[in-house]
Structure formats: C-alpha cells, structure tokens
C-alpha cells in the first residue's frame, strides 16, 4: 500500500490520486494495438506544414547531412597526418 500522508495535508492525497490515474491510463493504452488507420503518412504530415515550416525542414535536412559528413571528411583529410607518426617513419618524414 502506498503511504499518502504528507506534510501538506490533503494536497498529497490529491496528487497521489492524479498520479495513479495517469499510470492506470498509460497501462490501459499500452495494452491496445495501434490501428494503421489511425497513423498519418509522412507525406500527409508534410502537406499540412506551412511554407516557413517546409523551408525549415529542408534546411534542417541539408545541415544534418553536412554535420553527419563532417567527421568522416575530417578523418579523410587528417589521415595522412596520423599515418606520419608510424614506427617506420623517420623524424624528417614526420616533419614533412
């Protein structure tokens, strides 16, 4: 059993009732199967966006691609520097 006594009096019991009701609702919703008809396609979701929101999405996708490719490109260009510190290279080759 959960202890509902708090120093604030009745507020603790009310809060506990609300939390228990939220938990019961969540548990009852998790048991149900989701309907495919209740889901919205991505195209329909985009069609409801305003022009500014569509612009923000395009710029977001572009900058996400740039950000995602920056680390591999960094290692591609900086790779020869890492290779110059090998055990079979002389100090003069490392400096060059």
N, C-alpha and C positions, 0 to 999 in steps of 0.2 A: 504494500500500500504506500502511496506517496504522501509525504508529510506536507500539508498545505498551510501550516502555521508560519506566518512571517511577522516581522515587527511592525508592518504597516497595517495590520488588521485585515479587513475584507479584501483589500487590493490583491493580496497574494492568491486568494481563492479564485477570484475572477480571472486573474492572469493564468492560473493553472487550468481553469476550465477552457479558456480560449486556446491554450497550447494543446490540450488534449483533443479538442475538437479539430484543430488543424492536423494533428497526427492521424486521427481517425479518417479524416477526409483524404489525406495523402495515401494512406494504406488502402483505402477502398478504391482509389483511382488507379493505383499501381496494379491491382489485380485484373483490371479490364483490358481487353485487347484494343489496340488503337485501330480505327477504321481507316482504310485507304482513302475513302471518300471524304474524310474529314481533313486530310492533308492537302496543302496547297502546293502546286508545282512552282519550281523556281522561276519559270517564265511568267507565270501569273503574278508572282510576288514582285518581280521587276517591273511589270507593266503598271503596277499601281504606284510606283515611285514617281516623284516629280522630276523635272529636268535637272534641278540642282542635285538631287539625290543620285540620279543616274551619273552625273558628272563626277560626283564624289566617289561612287563605286568604281568608275573607270580609272580615275587617278589612284585610288587605293590599290586596285589590281596591278597597275603599272609599277607603282612604288614597291609593292610587295615582291614583284618579280626582280626589281633592281636590288632590293635588300637581300633577297634569297640568293642571288647570283654573286653578290659582292664578296662573300667569304671564299667560295671556290676560286674566283678570279684572283683574289689576293694571294692565295697559296700557289696558284699557277704562275704568277709573276714573281713571287718572292722565293719560289722553289730553288732556283739556281743559287741563291744566297745560302740557303740551308745546306745544299749539296757541297758548297765550298769548304765547309767545316768537317769534311770527312777525314778518316785516319790516313788515307793515302795521298792527301794533298799537302803540298809544302806551304810554308807561311807566305811565300811570294804569290802563289796561286790564290790563296785565301784573300790576300790584299787586293789582287786584281779583281 
